[in-house]
């Protein structure tokens, strides 16, 4: 499985943002917005190959962090007995 | 001491069992009719004390597997509501205090349905060291297709065939499935709405972006042309382009106002905890959607008029999918506070106060009078607004004071008798007995109420005197003229 990175994709128009749908990428709909620089942006989780393709198509892509840096679910999981014991302490 | 980590999928399940077995008088387990794809039983819990006609609120979470904090939020919320109700206390989240009367009001006057983990298979996969921490979908093997998983929140029957921002490729994170409701997880949510027909409010808790999203999600909204709607095939192919003028989804103005006002109150209740300010906006954002729970839930009554209207939200919590657990604890607190406010906004104070009294049968008449008479005059609208602004405080006050409640019933009975004649040839007038009873009631309410309520009661008291010797219609007319 290719390594993935959290990214912010920037386009020049709303249309450019909507056109991203065709690429079937893991983009987070709830993060779509116009930023302070009036750019149309959306965050996502992409491989470097996918980032490269977007850049070729004229998007700016800010690569932020490798997936594992923000993947806390496997590390920070506890079972109910421990959870309720801590809640009651 | 707070917990040190997020609950496992089986831990969420165990927490529901714990709640039901430790608070049997208010918590009841609901086994959903369908197990997950991998065979896990899915449960919800209903929190309620008492019965009779009452409104239902449905809270769901854990739809997208990687959005890890939300199932914990919902079970923690449920547990603390039960603990507070049973102990007769309130709840404090950071800087926000919810008094015991509020908790009592919610538990005793509504049915609160909590389905914290819609997609347990996904959570198991996300939490497993050999899984994928950023998995979004369910774990449907999609026989005959190259990849696993369906996006549950694109699988509902709302513009399912439109393809708006969904994919037909099983490898996509927004793969919508082979048909609407192809997935057991979505069918379970539909089951809740179909079975518990008193549900009139729903929140689907997701992550992330600190948003409170209301309808619609497929396109921009408009309140003027009811024919421009998701059911009208004349507009097929035009939806899903926010910002253009070709299509905007119809929403009645009253519904939109309620959604925005309620959203703002949820935002304020969240913000009061530690200052994070969520944004209230329509779900379409810059990027439209179809097949989502929020739009499906609200669209049902347009498709089938026999179904109850469900005001629905998607709440996008936090600023990342898997915040550190210490940050997750803050999110749990602030979202819990927002959910209490959401529940309160879904309760009707008048309905709550008069249900199970001799005036229960007059509720339909009173609603019609509000819509057909009160809301058509300036003065009437002011009375309705004042009632709405203070409805929670009033409901709590009447719930906790039997004598005052009796006084209210007597006073209201007299007023309803007059109102009942308002459309007859000889409408009755408001006599001095009614005015004096209402005045006495208002004085007591003012004495017991907050400064804001006291001020509102003062306004009503002044206006009330203008009605003496007049029909209600004439009184409203004259007051409206003066304003």
Contacts between the chains, C-beta under 8 A, distances in Angstrom:
chain1	res1	chain2	res2	distance
A	1	B	132	7.9
A	4	B	134	7.1
A	14	B	242	7.3
A	14	B	243	5.6
A	14	B	286	5.6
A	17	B	286	5.7
A	17	B	287	6.3
A	18	B	165	7.9
A	18	B	241	7.4
A	18	B	286	7.8
A	18	B	287	6.6
A	18	B	288	7.7
A	21	B	165	5.4
A	24	B	167	5.4
A	24	B	169	5.7
A	24	B	171	7.1
A	24	B	172	4.4
A	24	B	174	7.9
A	26	B	134	7.8
A	26	B	136	7.4
A	26	B	173	4.5
A	27	B	287	7.9
A	28	B	208	7.6
A	28	B	209	7.6
A	29	B	165	7.0
A	29	B	285	6.8
A	29	B	287	4.8
A	29	B	289	6.1
A	30	B	206	7.0
A	30	B	208	6.8
A	30	B	209	4.3
A	30	B	211	5.9
A	30	B	213	7.6
A	30	B	285	7.0
A	30	B	314	8.0
A	30	B	316	4.5
A	31	B	208	7.5
A	31	B	209	5.3
A	32	B	285	4.9
A	32	B	286	4.0
A	32	B	287	4.0
A	33	B	285	7.1
A	33	B	286	6.4
A	34	B	286	7.2
A	40	B	286	6.3
A	42	B	286	7.6
A	42	B	287	6.6
A	45	B	134	5.8
A	67	B	133	7.4
A	67	B	134	5.8
A	68	B	133	7.7
A	70	B	320	5.8
A	70	B	321	6.9
A	70	B	322	6.0
A	71	B	133	3.4
A	71	B	134	6.3
A	71	B	322	6.3
A	72	B	68	7.3
A	72	B	133	7.6
A	72	B	322	4.2
A	72	B	323	7.4
A	72	B	324	6.4
A	72	B	325	7.3
A	73	B	6	6.9
A	73	B	66	7.0
A	73	B	68	4.9
A	73	B	126	4.7
A	73	B	127	4.9
A	73	B	133	4.8
A	73	B	322	5.3
A	74	B	126	7.6
A	74	B	127	5.7
A	74	B	128	6.5
A	74	B	129	4.8
A	74	B	131	7.3
A	74	B	133	5.7
A	76	B	5	4.5
A	76	B	6	5.6
A	76	B	322	7.8
A	76	B	324	7.4
A	76	B	325	4.7
A	77	B	5	5.5
A	77	B	6	5.5
A	77	B	7	7.4
A	77	B	8	5.2
A	77	B	11	8.0
A	77	B	127	4.7
A	78	B	3	6.5
A	78	B	4	6.2
A	78	B	5	3.7
A	78	B	6	7.2
A	78	B	7	6.7
A	78	B	8	7.1
A	78	B	11	6.9
A	79	B	7	7.7
A	79	B	8	5.7
A	79	B	10	7.2
A	79	B	11	5.2
A	79	B	14	7.7
A	80	B	7	6.4
A	80	B	8	7.7
A	80	B	10	7.3
A	80	B	11	4.0
A	80	B	14	3.6
A	80	B	15	5.7
A	80	B	18	7.1
A	81	B	14	7.9
A	82	B	3	7.5
A	82	B	4	7.4
A	82	B	5	7.9
A	83	B	3	4.5
A	83	B	5	7.6
A	83	B	7	5.6
A	83	B	11	6.0
A	83	B	15	7.3
A	84	B	15	7.5
A	84	B	18	6.5
A	86	B	1	5.1
A	86	B	2	6.7
A	86	B	3	4.6
A	86	B	4	6.1
A	87	B	1	7.7
A	87	B	2	7.4
A	87	B	3	6.0
A	87	B	79	7.6
A	89	B	1	4.3
